[in-house]
């Protein structure tokens, strides 16, 4: 099983110019070790080489957290899978509320264990489709995140319904043109790591 230490994570972050306190690196090591253990049993995600795993599974979320305006916000992550980029984002922010939406039951089970093991207060796992999600008291999210989810008009409309005024939709990689009628790219930035792609910060039209 691949092993990644806090020192590995900090070294990779330093090489990419991503701020990485030692305390955060230790928390990310704990998350990644749990992910690797479960991945041997239920194939949560493609891992690849150590450097690629750190870039994609950890640093993309850490980097994205630095672009957000508030450290105490409510976020919804669509198709959370193995918990990346949402869990690394939350660990970096040091708090806030998060709903991890994952319809596949075995992956949702992993997410629940990650929340329990890491002591992530304010995090809920919703084992359902995004359009089936119920949020207490019609609370609107400050940010919605997605990676590996097809961006089209239907999901664009659903994201818009879930966001507070002025909220952002962060799309990690892929194409955004499918929701162009409802959304515009406010900003695009290159994600850390070789060939990692772009992060699109979307705003409603």
C-alpha positions, 0 to 999 in steps of 0.5 A: 500500500502506498504510504505518504507522510506529512513530510512528503505532503509539506515538501510537495506543497512547498514545491508547488508554492501552496502554503502548508502548515505542519499541523495541516500536513499531519491531518492530511496524512491521516485522511490519506492513510484512511483513504488508501486503506479503504481503497484497497477494498472498494476502489474509491479512486485512482491513486497513481504515483505518490506525487500525483496522489498528493497533487490531486487528492490533497493539494487541489483542495488546499489550493482552492481553500485559499481562493475562498473569501471566508473560513467559516462557510457552508459548502456542498460537494457534489459526487464526493467519492473519496472526499477530495477535494472537499475534505482537504478544503475543509481541513485547510479552512479549519471549520465551517459546514459541509455536506458531502453528496454521494449516491454510491453507498459504499463510497458514502460509507467511507465518507462517514468513516472519514468524518468520524475518524477525523472528528469533522464537526459540522460535516454531513454525508448525504447518501443520495443524488444531488437533486434529492438532497434536503438541506435543513431550513432551506439553508443556502450554500456559500459554495458548491464544489464538483469534480468529475461531474458532468456540467450541464443545464440541469445540474447548473439549475440545481446548483443555482437553487442551492446557492446563496446570493453571491455564492460560487460554484467551483468546478475542478477540471472538465468543461463548463460550456454545458451550463453557459446559459445560466453560468459564466466563468468568473475566474479560471486558475491552474491547479497545482501539479503537472497536468492537473487542469484548471479550477473554474470559479463560476457565477450565475448570470 
